[in-house]
Structure formats: structure tokens, C-alpha cells
Amino acid sequence: MMRRAFSRHGHGRGGRPWGPPGGGPWGGGWGPGWGGRQRRGDVKYLVLEMLAEGPKHGYEIIRWIEERRGVRPSAGSVYPTLQLLEDGSYVTSEQIEGKRVYTITESGRELLTNRASEGADPDDGDGEPDPRHRLKEAAFKLGAAVMSARGADDATLDRIRAVVDRARKEIYAILAADEG
């Protein structure tokens, strides 16, 4: 029994030495929206969102989506999406130093703006914000805030740790109340 729960390297079922089976929100295992496949059309808006920041080649787009959204899209979803966006005149491409670099067009910006003005979340195919995505986004923001305290003095670090500990306890209290 114990052997099945742990890999030969001593890591839990998610392949990590910590966390829930399946890796939790950063590796799937907690339901839809926490990794795995994106819905059809989602990649299109993520690509446009990324290109709105400036021209990029395909691999940079894949890395950006992985870093910002916690999900690594396959090249088999990104490159056909780029081709469809180019066919629809939402992006243009040019060969630069042996790489195809994509740039968003005015039509692409309009499509992205219209999507945002409708209140749609790029991670949710039906236009409704996904609560799991919002929670994951908040967790990443909290982590970024904590990491920015690297150069803080000991007293400040103690105050930040106390805030994080209170938040963790409140989350467990909410979950316990929800189960009861």
C-alpha cells in the first residue's frame, strides 16, 4: 500500500514531495480548470493577449502561457491557432533570424477588446469567469507578493509570515465549514 502511494524516489502520487495526489492546482488532480486541456477557442484569446504585449515567436507564446496561466499548451494547439489567426487577419507573421515572429493586428486588438468588454475570461470558453482560475490567479499573486519580500528585515518577514499563516488557517476553516 505504501509503495503505491510513493514513487521510488520518495515523492507523493503527484510526483512531488508535497501536495495532494495529482499535484493540486499546479499539476491537475483537483478538477477542471486546474491544468489539462484548454477549451476550444481559449488558446486563441491567450495568444492574442500575449501578442498585445509585443511581437513573439511560437515558442515564446507557449512559454508565456505556461508561466502566466500554469498550463503548458501543446505546439499542436498553438501553431494551428496562430495559422487561423493569421488567416483571419488577426495577426501577421514574418521570418526574422530563422524564426516566424507574430504580431497582433488592429483587427486582433479589436477582437481582444470586444472579448474583454463582454467580461469574458480567456480561460473560460462560455464567457463566465471560472472560480478555480480566479483562485489560482489569487494564489499566484500572493506567492509573488511573498517572494518580493526577499530583502525585507526580520520584523517585516515575521509580519508577512503571520498574515500568510492567518490566511491559511482561514482557508482551512472555510473548507471545514463547507464540508460540515
N, C-alpha and C positions, 0 to 999 in steps of 0.2 A: 504494500500500500504506500509506504513512504517513498519507495523507489519511483512510483508513477508520478508522485507529486513534485519530485525534484529531478532536474536533469543530472547528468553525470558530472556537471561542473558545480553542482550545489545551488543552482538557481531555481526559482519557482517556476510554475507552469507557464508563465508568460515569458520565460527566457530571461527574466531579470531577477536579481537577488531580493527584490522588494515588490510590493504592489499586489493587486488582485490577479487571479488567474486571467490570462489573456492580455495582461498589460494595462488594463484600465483605459482611461480616455486617450492615452498616447499610443496604444497598440491594439485597440479593438477589445472586444470582450464585454463591453458594457452597453451593447445595443447599437442601433443605427445612429449615425451622425458622429461617431467617435472613432472614425477610421474606416477603412474599407472603401467600397465603391462610391463615387460621386454620382448623383443622378444626372440623367441626360440633360444637357444644356447648362449645367452648373460650371463645367470646365470653361465654357465659352466666356462666361462673365468673369471668372477668376483670371483668365488670360487677358481680357480687356482691362480689368482692374490693374493688373501688373504693368501692362504696356502703357497705361495712362501715366505711369511714373517715368517712362522713357523707353527708348528702343532696346530690345533684348533679343538674344538668340534663344532657340528652343530649350536648351539645357538650362539656361538661366531661369527661364519661366518655370520649368519643372522644380528646380531648387527653391525658387521663391514661394511657390505654392506649398511645398513641403515645410519650409521654415515658418511661413505665416499661418498656415491652416493645419499643420500637423498631419497632413495626408500627402503621401507621395503619389502623384498621378503617373500613370504609365506613359511612356513615349507613344504608345498606341492609342492613347486618348488625346494627348496634347498636339501631336503633329497633324493628325486629320482635322482637329478643331482649328488649328492655325490655317490650314488649307481652305476650310469652309469660310472662315472669317475673311481670308484674302479674296475668295471667290465672291463674297458678298460685299466687297469694298469696305469692310470694317477695319482691315489692316492692310499695310503694304509690306513688301519684303524686298531686300536687296542683298546681294552677296558681298560681304565685307571680310577680308582676310580669311577666306575659305569657309566662312560661316554665314548662314542665312539669318539676317537680322530683321526683326519685325518691328513695325511702327504703327501705332494706332492712328486711324484717320479721323476726320471730323465726324463722319457717319458712325464710327466706332464709339467716339466720345458721346455722341447723342444717344446711342443705344444704352450705354452705361449710365448716363444721366437719367434717362427715362426709367430705367430699372430701379435706380436709387430713389427717384422721386415717387415711385409706386410703393416704396417701403420694403422692397424685396431684398432678402439677404442672398448673396451669391451662393451660399451653401445650402439653400433650401429651394428645391425645384418648384414648390407650389406657391411661392410668394410670401409665405408665413415664416416669421423668424423661428428658427429651431432653438428651443430652450437648451438643448445639450451644447449646441455651438456657442450660445451666449455664455454658458457656464464655463466651457473650455477657454473661451476668449478671456473671461474674467480671471481664471486661474493663471493663464499665461501673463496677464498684466500684473497680477500680484507677484508672480515669480520675478518678473522684470524689475518691479519696484524693490523687492528684497535684494536682488543682485546688484542694484545700483548703490546699495549701502556699503559696498566693499571697503571704502576708505573712511567710514564713519568711526567715531570714537566708541569706546566700550559702553558708555552710558546710553548713547543713541542706539547701538546694537541691542542692548538689553530692552529698551523701549519697543523697538521693532519686533523682537522675538516675542514679547508679551502680547503685542497686537495679533501676531500670527497665531500664537497659542490660543488666544480668546476666540479668534475666528474658527480655528479647527474645532474647538470644543462646542461652539455654537452650531457648526455644521453637523456634528455628531448628535447634538440634542434635537435638531430639526429632523434628522433621519430617524432617530429613535421614536419621536412623536408621530412621524408619518407611518411607521410600522405598527404602532400600538393602537 
